[in-house]
Amino acid sequence: MTAIGRLPRRFPVGTRYVLEGLPAEPGQVRVISRVLVLPNGQQFDLTQPSPEPVTRRRARRSTARRRSKR
């Protein structure tokens, strides 16, 4: 299984989110494993704590706009 740091916004059709758990108290379940399984069989373990979220930076334009003086 592969650990993943950041998940995409969309997943392909057929992707499964698998939870494994044990009964805890009456009417409750204790989750012991979370796995994301893609249609091609690739698995990602989501049980491990994820790293701190990365803040998004605004994309810089490759060419700067220059103001023309008239």
C-alpha positions as CSV (number, residue, x, y, z in Angstrom):
1,M,0.0,0.0,0.0
2,T,1.1,3.5,-0.7
3,A,0.8,6.4,1.7
4,I,-0.5,9.6,0.3
5,G,-0.1,13.1,1.4
6,R,-2.7,14.9,-0.6
7,L,-5.8,13.6,-2.3
8,P,-7.2,14.9,-5.6
9,R,-10.5,16.7,-5.9
10,R,-12.0,14.0,-8.1
11,F,-11.6,10.2,-8.4
12,P,-12.2,7.9,-11.3
13,V,-15.5,6.0,-11.5
14,G,-15.2,2.8,-9.5
15,T,-13.0,4.1,-6.7
16,R,-13.7,2.5,-3.4
17,Y,-13.3,3.9,0.1
18,V,-12.9,1.0,2.5
19,L,-13.3,1.3,6.3
20,E,-12.4,-1.6,8.6
21,G,-13.5,-1.4,12.2
22,L,-14.3,-3.2,15.4
23,P,-17.4,-2.8,17.6
24,A,-16.6,-0.4,20.4
25,E,-19.6,0.5,22.6
26,P,-23.1,-0.5,21.7
27,G,-24.1,1.3,18.5
28,Q,-20.5,2.6,17.8
29,V,-17.6,1.3,15.7
30,R,-13.9,1.9,16.3
31,V,-12.2,2.5,12.9
32,I,-8.9,0.7,12.6
33,S,-8.1,1.1,8.9
34,R,-9.0,3.4,6.0
35,V,-8.0,2.5,2.5
36,L,-8.7,4.1,-0.9
37,V,-8.7,1.6,-3.7
38,L,-8.6,2.8,-7.3
39,P,-10.2,0.8,-10.2
40,N,-6.7,-0.3,-11.4
41,G,-6.1,-1.9,-8.0
42,Q,-3.7,0.7,-6.6
43,Q,-4.3,1.2,-2.8
44,F,-3.6,4.2,-0.6
45,D,-3.5,3.9,3.1
46,L,-5.3,6.8,4.7
47,T,-4.9,5.5,8.3
48,Q,-1.6,7.2,8.9
49,P,-1.8,10.8,10.1
50,S,-1.3,13.2,7.2
51,P,1.4,16.0,7.3
52,E,0.5,19.6,7.9
53,P,-1.7,21.0,5.1
54,V,0.3,23.0,2.5
55,T,-1.0,26.5,1.8
56,R,-1.6,27.2,-1.8
57,R,0.3,30.0,-3.5
58,R,-1.1,32.1,-6.2
59,A,0.5,31.3,-9.6
60,R,2.7,34.0,-10.8
61,R,2.4,35.2,-14.4
62,S,5.5,34.4,-16.5
63,T,5.4,37.8,-18.1
64,A,4.9,40.9,-16.1
65,R,2.5,43.5,-17.4
66,R,4.2,46.8,-17.9
67,R,2.3,50.1,-17.9
68,S,3.1,52.3,-20.8
69,K,3.7,56.0,-20.1
70,R,2.1,58.3,-22.6
